[in-house]
Amino acid sequence: MSIFDSIFEAADSVGPEGFLLSVVTALASGMILSGLYIFRNRHTDSYAVAVAVLPPIVAAVIMAVSGDIGAGIAVAGAFSLVRFRSAPGSAKEMAVLFLAMASGLLCGMGLVTYALLFSVLVGLIIFALTSVNYGGTKKNEADRIVRITIPEDLDYNSEIESVLDEYTSRYELTSVRSVNMGSMFKLTYKATLSDVSRQKEMIDKVRVRNGNLEVAVLREEAEAHGL
């Protein structure tokens, strides 16, 4: 029998050895996909575990329905909906979950070699595309997130943005929210500094305008991690 044939072809039903081989292979496929994804992508621990264990779960479901692929897919699809309904993820996260399900489906059908090849090939493609930032925008080392707290009676259009005009090549006000029981406002700008070495000078000038209240200048990576 060829390594590309189903391991269940010679048997009328799934035996203990075939079941174990299928589940172990599915788990290996899940670990491959999970490892290659989390190496270059932001993720949660629960998501990494979910990708790793989803293939053996799907494989077990497929084997449990005794080769009825239609019923197996319907049941496995119900499992996948649990996460999408509770915590919708990015398009990339959903794609990886579907890839994990496909790997589990192949293992459940006994096509363990195809499952491993599929996981390695697609996992490496995801890794490579992420490494070269495929589809992303090129980062500028001068890009910053600027957070400024001001009194409620300060006109930020003239007092604050005039300073940003001087020290940045471009900026965009992304949010304005009230703090301290409405007595202050917190402004958040996405800005590109004209000269990174003059960052402190800009902060000092803003502090003069906002009454020495909080001023924070962050890299976009720090903002993404909630710092």
Buried (B, 14 or more C-beta within 10 A) or exposed (E): EEEEEBBBEEEEEBEEEBBEBBBBBBBBBBBBBBBBBBEBBEBEEEBBEBBBBBBBBBBBBBBBBEBEEEBBBEBBEEBBEEBEEEEEBEEBBBBBBEBBBBBBBBBBBBBBBBBBBBBBEBBEEBBEBBEEEEEEEEEEEBBBBBBBBBEEEBEBEEBBBEBBEEBBEEBEBEEEEEEEEEEBBBBBBBBBBBEEEEBEEBBEBBBEBBEEBEBBBBBEEEBEEEE
